Amino acid sequence: MTTPTNDGSSGTSGTTGTTGTTDGNTGTEGITGLGVVIGSTDSAALIAWYRAALEPLGARWAEHLLIVGPGAIIGFDERDDVAEKAAEPGRQLINLTVRDIRAAEKHLNTLGVTWVRPVEDTGGGWFFSTIVDPVGNYLQILQGPGTP
């Protein structure tokens, strides 16, 4: 396990990564993406909502998932072992960074979304907001300073 130190270097506790370095990252290998899979009792309805909400913001539907950025996807799974609504929606948050949060806000308002946290300027060039998807999961829409 790698332990960060205050000077930016790493100390180890006796294990090494699979590439032979103490942190397992050589700069050319390692994590190349992140995916979130949302389970639902009605995945078709959830997919339709996410597509309507996110495709106008730049997401792209590909076979069975939404590509929301380089190496970042949202997948959907029809399940019979989950409740119809999320029991603890704040337990996990799906965060999406956008180029223009005010344009995103305007689009999402046309869908009649519920805002848990309206778009808020939190300082330093950051804007945060949180909406609820149809099954109760929280989806945060963010814009940061210098967002590409």
N, C-alpha and C positions, 0 to 999 in steps of 0.2 A: 504494500500500500504506500502511496506517495503522500507525504505530508507537506503542505506549503509552509514556507517560512516568511518572515517579514521582509527579507531582502530580495524576494522574488525567486530564490533558488528552491530546490526541493530536497527534502530529506526522505529517506526510505525506511521502511520497517522490515526489510528483508525480502520483499518480493519484487520481481521485475515484470514488465509487460511482455507480451509475446514477441515484440520486435527487438528485445534485448536492451532497450533503454529503461530507465527506472520509471518513466511515466507512460510507456507504451506508445508514444507518439513520436515519429521521426519527422513529421511535417509532410510526409507524402502518403501516410497511411492514417487510419483512425476513423472516427465518426464522419460520415459524409452527408447525413441527413437526419431528420426527425419526423416521425409519424405519430399521429394520434388516431385511434380507432374509437368511434362512438358506437356503443351498443344501443339498440332500440328494439322495441316490440313492433315498430312500424318503420322500418328503414327507408321504404320508398317515400313516405311523407317527409322524413327528416332530410333525405337527400334532396328532395325538391326544394325544401326551405333553404338549406345551405347553398344550393346552386343559385337560387334567386337572390340570396343575401350576398354571396361572395364573388360570383362570376363577374358582375358589373364592377367589382373592385379589383379585378385582375386575376382571380383564381381561374383555373382551367380544369374542366372535367376530362378525365382520362380513364376509360374503361369502367372502373368501379371506385374511383376516388377523386378527390379534388387536389390538384397541385396548387399550393398556396404560395410557393416561393421556391427558390433553388434548394433542392433536397428536403423540402417540407411538404407533407401531405396530410390530408384528413381523410380517413377511411370510415366506412360505415358497415355495421354488422347487424344482421337480423338475429335477435336472440330471444329465447323464451325463459331465460334465467335472470332477467332484469325487470324492475318495476316500470310502469308506463312513464313515471316522472322520476327525476333524480332526487334521491332522499336528502343529499347534502351537496347542493350545487356549488358551494364554495370550496369543496374539498380539492377539486382540480379546476384549473382555469386554462382555457385555450386562449393564447395571446396571438394576435395578428398585428403586425406593424403595417401601416398604410402610408402612402405619400401625402395624402390630403385628407385629414380626419374630418374636416367640415364637409367635404364632398361625400365621404362615407356616411356621415351622420345624416345628411340630406337623403341619400339613397335609402338607408335603413329606415328612416321615418316613413318613406313611402310604403314600406312593408308592414307598418304598424308594430314595430318591435317594442318590447318592454325594456326600458332603460333602468338597470339597477343603479348605475352611476352614469349620469349624463356626461357628455364631453366636458372635461375640466382641464384648464391650463394649470399644471402643477409646478410650473417654473422651469427654468433652465432649458426651455425649448421643448419640454415634454407635455403631451396631452394624453390623458387616460380616459377611458370610458368602458362600461360593461353593459352588455345586453344579455337577454335570456333566450336560448333557443326553444323550440316547441316542446322539448321534453325536460326542460328545466336546467340544462347545463349553462354555465356562465361562459360567455365569449367576450374577451376583452379586445377592444380596438385601441391601438396605441399609435402615436406619432412622436418621433423623437427628433432632436436637433440633427440636422444633416441627413435625415432619412433619404436614402437614394430614390 
